[in-house]
Amino acid sequence: MMTLSDLPMIFMGTPSFSEKILAFLLEKKCLIAAVYTNPPKAQGRGHDVTPSPVHVLALKHDIPVFTPSSLRLPQTQAQFLTLVQTHHVKVVLVVAYGFILPKILLEAPPLGCLNVHASLLPRWRGASPIQRAIEAGDLQTGLTLMKMTEGLDEGPILLEQQIPITPQETSETLFEKLSEMGGPLVLKGLSGLLEGTLFSKNQAQNGITYAPKVLKEEGLLDFEASAVTLERKVRAFTPWPGTFFNFKGLKIKVIEACTEETDFQGRTGEVIHTSPFKIRCGNKTVFMPLKLQRPGGTILNAADFLRGFPIDQGALLKDTSDASV
């Protein structure tokens, strides 16, 4: 019977989340015939063209790397199908790749194309399931290994693994936890498919939610919302895109925050206390920034921040369109 060490597969992924799963599979001597990842992009202030984490890891292991800008071009599809045939690829594993696979590619490998998705499907189908789960106040999430279909994250489920979302969880910490879970889950799924002991089940038709891609402008804190909503957003959007409010033409980043309930009757967005720093929000709740950062500055606790950049009690924090980064 074929084992994982002689099961040729193609790995498709891009960010560090994918790289950790690929590293685990390589450590376990899985046979990666080729890697597909996003093309190198200009990053940082110097706009240096940088390959993806998956790209870098694949090159270290002398694995052929392909970086098409689209999978819909006939020549790109022909190249993929040739790889499947030449290397006798049995399965394709997709982990946060970034491109949609056309039907002709989905049907090419005998065991299909499998996807690791960072939610318990059908909840949070889409591009940003980790951020949206924290933003919504979910108490748990997890990973789903599924067979891919043409629909967006609609394929039948092979395996799932749950994990709690702690009250202090950020997207950064949850990404790390889920990426550590991903490799063993994939290994278990591939083993089950080879042994004929793992069978898929269709996704439930109720409880479907979608996780649209997080946009940079979503980081603006609207103090008309409840403090609980804003605190979740701070954790959901850490480290990117980050959250902020505008004051004196500057974007003030909120790195960490907490909340409290109050019957204070002030205006929403009003600074009602400076030690500790408290902002009145919707539903008579109070938002308390704990760590803040000015543009180009260092991250400081609220007391130190306000000593260097005073925001007086009674100040009203409202959106201004001319705030600078």
C-alpha positions as CSV (number, residue, x, y, z in Angstrom):
1,M,0.0,0.0,0.0
2,M,1.2,3.5,-0.8
3,T,2.5,5.5,2.1
4,L,2.8,9.3,2.6
5,S,6.5,9.2,1.8
6,D,5.8,8.0,-1.8
7,L,2.5,9.9,-2.3
8,P,3.4,12.7,-4.8
9,M,1.5,15.9,-4.1
10,I,1.5,19.5,-5.2
11,F,1.4,22.1,-2.4
12,M,-0.3,25.5,-3.0
13,G,0.1,28.3,-0.4
14,T,1.5,31.7,0.2
15,P,1.7,33.2,3.8
16,S,3.5,32.1,6.9
17,F,0.3,30.1,7.9
18,S,0.9,27.9,4.8
19,E,4.6,27.8,5.3
20,K,4.3,26.2,8.8
21,I,2.1,23.4,7.4
22,L,4.5,22.8,4.5
23,A,7.4,22.7,6.9
24,F,5.6,20.0,9.0
25,L,4.9,17.9,5.9
26,L,8.5,18.1,4.8
27,E,9.7,17.2,8.3
28,K,7.5,14.1,8.0
29,K,9.1,13.2,4.7
30,C,6.0,13.8,2.6
31,L,6.8,13.9,-1.1
32,I,6.2,17.4,-2.5
33,A,6.6,17.3,-6.3
34,A,6.0,21.0,-6.8
35,V,4.9,24.2,-5.0
36,Y,2.6,26.9,-6.3
37,T,2.6,30.3,-4.5
38,N,1.8,34.0,-5.2
39,P,4.4,35.9,-7.3
40,P,7.0,37.9,-5.3
41,K,5.7,41.3,-4.2
42,A,7.2,44.7,-3.4
43,Q,7.1,45.1,0.4
44,G,8.3,47.5,3.1
45,R,9.4,51.1,2.8
46,G,12.1,50.2,0.3
47,H,9.5,48.3,-1.9
48,D,11.9,45.4,-2.2
49,V,10.5,42.5,-4.2
50,T,10.1,39.7,-1.7
51,P,9.1,36.0,-2.3
52,S,6.4,34.5,-0.1
53,P,7.3,32.4,3.0
54,V,6.2,29.3,1.1
55,H,8.5,30.2,-1.8
56,V,11.5,30.7,0.4
57,L,11.0,27.3,2.2
58,A,10.5,25.4,-1.1
59,L,13.7,26.8,-2.5
60,K,15.6,25.7,0.6
61,H,14.4,22.1,-0.1
62,D,15.1,22.3,-3.8
63,I,11.4,21.9,-4.7
64,P,10.3,23.4,-8.0
65,V,8.3,26.6,-7.5
66,F,5.7,28.1,-9.8
67,T,4.3,31.6,-9.4
68,P,1.6,32.3,-12.0
69,S,-0.4,35.4,-11.7
70,S,-3.5,33.5,-12.8
71,L,-4.6,29.9,-13.1
72,R,-7.1,30.7,-15.8
73,L,-4.6,31.1,-18.7
74,P,-4.5,28.0,-21.0
75,Q,-0.7,27.8,-20.8
76,T,-0.7,27.9,-17.0
77,Q,-3.4,25.1,-16.9
78,A,-1.4,23.0,-19.4
79,Q,1.7,23.4,-17.3
80,F,-0.2,22.3,-14.1
81,L,-1.7,19.2,-15.9
82,T,1.7,18.2,-17.2
83,L,3.1,18.3,-13.7
84,V,0.3,16.1,-12.4
85,Q,0.9,13.6,-15.2
86,T,4.7,13.7,-15.2
87,H,5.1,13.3,-11.4
88,H,2.1,11.0,-11.0
89,V,0.6,13.5,-8.5
90,K,-2.2,11.9,-6.5
91,V,-3.4,14.9,-4.5
92,V,-3.1,18.7,-4.3
93,L,-3.1,20.5,-1.0
94,V,-4.2,24.1,-0.9
95,V,-3.6,26.3,2.2
96,A,-4.3,30.0,1.9
97,Y,-3.0,30.1,-1.7
98,G,-4.8,33.2,-2.9
99,F,-6.1,32.1,-6.3
100,I,-9.3,30.2,-7.3
101,L,-8.7,26.8,-8.9
102,P,-10.7,26.3,-12.1
103,K,-12.6,23.0,-12.5
104,I,-10.1,21.5,-14.9
105,L,-7.4,21.7,-12.2
106,L,-9.7,20.5,-9.4
107,E,-10.4,17.4,-11.3
108,A,-6.8,16.6,-12.3
109,P,-5.4,14.6,-9.2
110,P,-7.0,11.2,-8.5
111,L,-7.6,12.0,-4.8
112,G,-8.7,15.5,-5.5
113,C,-7.7,18.9,-4.3
114,L,-7.8,19.3,-0.5
115,N,-8.1,22.6,1.3
116,V,-7.2,23.6,4.9
117,H,-9.6,26.3,6.0
118,A,-9.2,28.3,9.2
119,S,-12.8,27.9,10.6
120,L,-15.4,25.3,11.4
121,L,-17.3,25.3,8.1
122,P,-19.8,26.3,7.1
123,R,-19.2,29.2,9.5
124,W,-16.9,31.8,8.0
125,R,-16.4,30.8,4.4
126,G,-14.1,33.2,2.7
127,A,-10.8,35.1,2.9
128,S,-10.6,36.2,6.6
129,P,-12.1,33.6,8.8
130,I,-9.8,34.1,11.8
131,Q,-10.3,37.9,12.0
132,R,-14.1,37.6,11.5
133,A,-14.4,35.0,14.2
134,I,-12.7,37.2,16.8
135,E,-14.6,40.3,15.6
136,A,-17.9,38.5,16.0
137,G,-17.1,37.3,19.6
138,D,-17.1,33.6,18.7
139,L,-16.1,31.4,21.6
140,Q,-14.5,28.7,19.4
141,T,-13.2,28.1,16.0
142,G,-10.9,25.6,14.4
143,L,-9.6,24.0,11.2
144,T,-11.5,22.2,8.5
145,L,-9.9,19.8,5.9
146,M,-12.2,19.6,3.0
147,K,-12.4,18.4,-0.6
148,M,-12.5,21.4,-2.9
149,T,-15.3,22.2,-5.3
150,E,-16.0,25.2,-7.5
151,G,-18.0,26.9,-4.8
152,L,-16.3,29.2,-2.3
153,D,-15.3,26.9,0.6
154,E,-18.4,24.8,0.0
155,G,-16.7,21.4,-0.4
156,P,-17.5,18.2,1.6
157,I,-15.7,18.0,5.0
158,L,-13.1,15.3,5.7
159,L,-11.9,16.4,9.2
160,E,-12.4,19.2,11.7
161,Q,-10.6,20.2,14.8
162,Q,-11.9,22.7,17.3
163,I,-10.1,25.2,19.5
164,P,-11.4,27.8,22.0
165,I,-11.0,31.5,21.4
166,T,-9.7,33.0,24.6
167,P,-10.8,36.5,25.8
168,Q,-7.3,37.8,25.1
169,E,-7.0,36.2,21.7
170,T,-5.7,38.2,18.8
171,S,-5.6,37.2,15.2
172,E,-1.8,36.9,15.5
173,T,-2.0,34.4,18.4
174,L,-4.9,32.5,16.8
175,F,-3.0,32.3,13.5
176,E,-0.1,30.7,15.3
177,K,-2.2,28.2,17.2
178,L,-4.1,27.1,14.1
179,S,-1.0,26.9,11.9
180,E,0.5,24.5,14.5
181,M,-2.6,22.3,14.3
182,G,-2.7,22.3,10.5
183,G,0.2,19.9,9.7
184,P,-1.0,17.0,12.0
185,L,-4.6,17.5,10.7
186,V,-3.4,17.2,7.1
187,L,-1.3,14.1,7.9
188,K,-4.2,12.4,9.5
189,G,-6.5,13.2,6.6
190,L,-4.0,12.0,4.0
191,S,-3.4,8.8,5.9
192,G,-7.1,8.2,6.2
193,L,-7.6,8.6,2.4
194,L,-4.8,6.2,1.6
195,E,-6.1,3.6,4.0
196,G,-9.7,4.0,2.8
197,T,-10.9,4.8,6.3
198,L,-11.8,8.5,5.9
199,F,-15.0,9.6,4.2
200,S,-16.3,13.1,3.5
201,K,-19.6,14.6,4.6
202,N,-21.5,17.4,3.1
203,Q,-21.5,20.8,4.9
204,A,-24.6,21.7,6.9
205,Q,-27.0,24.0,5.0
206,N,-27.7,26.1,8.1
207,G,-25.2,28.3,10.0
208,I,-23.5,29.6,6.9
209,T,-21.6,32.8,7.3
210,Y,-19.0,34.6,5.2
211,A,-15.7,36.2,6.1
212,P,-14.9,38.9,3.5
213,K,-11.3,40.1,3.1
214,V,-10.3,42.6,5.8
215,L,-9.8,46.1,4.4
216,K,-7.3,48.6,5.8
217,E,-10.0,51.2,6.3
218,E,-11.9,48.9,8.6
219,G,-9.4,49.7,11.3
220,L,-11.1,53.0,12.1
221,L,-12.8,52.8,15.6
222,D,-16.3,54.2,15.5
223,F,-17.2,55.2,19.1
224,E,-20.9,55.0,18.3
225,A,-20.5,51.2,18.6
226,S,-20.3,49.5,21.9
227,A,-17.0,49.2,23.7
228,V,-17.2,45.4,23.5
229,T,-17.5,45.6,19.7
230,L,-14.5,47.9,19.6
231,E,-12.3,45.8,21.9
232,R,-13.0,42.7,19.7
233,K,-12.1,44.7,16.7
234,V,-8.7,45.7,18.3
235,R,-7.9,42.0,18.8
236,A,-9.3,40.9,15.5
237,F,-7.2,43.4,13.5
238,T,-3.9,42.8,15.4
239,P,-1.4,42.9,13.8
240,W,-3.0,44.0,10.5
241,P,-4.5,46.4,9.6
242,G,-4.5,47.6,13.2
243,T,-7.1,49.9,14.7
244,F,-7.0,53.6,15.3
245,F,-8.9,56.8,16.0
246,N,-8.2,60.3,14.6
247,F,-7.1,63.2,16.8
248,K,-5.5,66.5,15.8
249,G,-5.0,65.2,12.3
250,L,-3.1,62.1,13.3
251,K,-4.1,58.4,13.3
252,I,-3.6,57.2,16.8
253,K,-3.2,53.4,16.9
254,V,-4.8,51.4,19.6
255,I,-2.7,48.3,20.2
256,E,-4.6,46.8,23.2
257,A,-7.8,47.8,25.1
258,C,-10.4,46.7,27.6
259,T,-13.9,47.7,28.5
260,E,-16.2,48.6,31.3
261,E,-19.9,49.3,31.7
262,T,-21.1,52.6,33.1
263,D,-24.1,54.9,33.4
264,F,-22.1,57.9,32.4
265,Q,-24.3,60.2,30.3
266,G,-21.6,61.9,28.2
267,R,-21.4,62.1,24.4
268,T,-20.2,59.1,22.4
269,G,-16.5,59.6,21.6
270,E,-15.9,61.8,24.6
271,V,-12.8,61.3,26.8
272,I,-14.4,60.9,30.2
273,H,-11.2,60.2,32.1
274,T,-7.5,60.3,31.4
275,S,-6.1,58.3,34.3
276,P,-7.0,55.6,33.4
277,F,-7.8,56.6,29.8
278,K,-11.6,56.1,29.2
279,I,-13.7,56.9,26.1
280,R,-17.5,56.9,26.2
281,C,-19.0,54.6,23.6
282,G,-22.5,53.5,22.5
283,N,-24.8,51.6,24.8
284,K,-23.4,53.5,27.8
285,T,-20.2,51.5,27.6
286,V,-16.6,52.6,28.2
287,F,-13.6,51.8,26.0
288,M,-10.2,51.9,27.7
289,P,-7.1,52.0,25.4
290,L,-4.3,50.3,27.3
291,K,-1.5,50.6,24.7
292,L,-1.3,53.3,22.0
293,Q,1.1,54.5,19.2
294,R,1.5,57.7,17.4
295,P,2.6,57.7,13.7
296,G,6.3,56.8,13.6
297,G,6.4,56.4,17.4
298,T,6.9,53.5,19.8
299,I,4.1,51.6,21.5
300,L,3.4,53.0,25.0
301,N,1.0,52.3,27.8
302,A,-1.8,54.8,28.0
303,A,-0.3,56.8,30.9
304,D,3.0,57.3,29.2
305,F,1.4,58.0,25.9
306,L,-0.8,60.8,27.3
307,R,2.1,62.4,29.1
308,G,3.8,62.9,25.7
309,F,0.7,63.5,23.7
310,P,-2.0,65.0,25.9
311,I,-5.7,64.3,25.1
312,D,-7.7,66.3,27.6
313,Q,-10.8,65.1,29.5
314,G,-13.8,66.3,27.6
315,A,-12.2,66.0,24.2
316,L,-14.4,64.6,21.6
317,L,-12.8,61.9,19.3
318,K,-14.5,62.1,16.0
319,D,-13.4,60.9,12.5
320,T,-11.5,63.4,10.4
321,S,-10.7,62.7,6.8
322,D,-7.4,64.5,6.8
323,A,-5.7,62.4,9.5
324,S,-2.2,61.3,8.6
325,V,-0.7,57.8,9.1
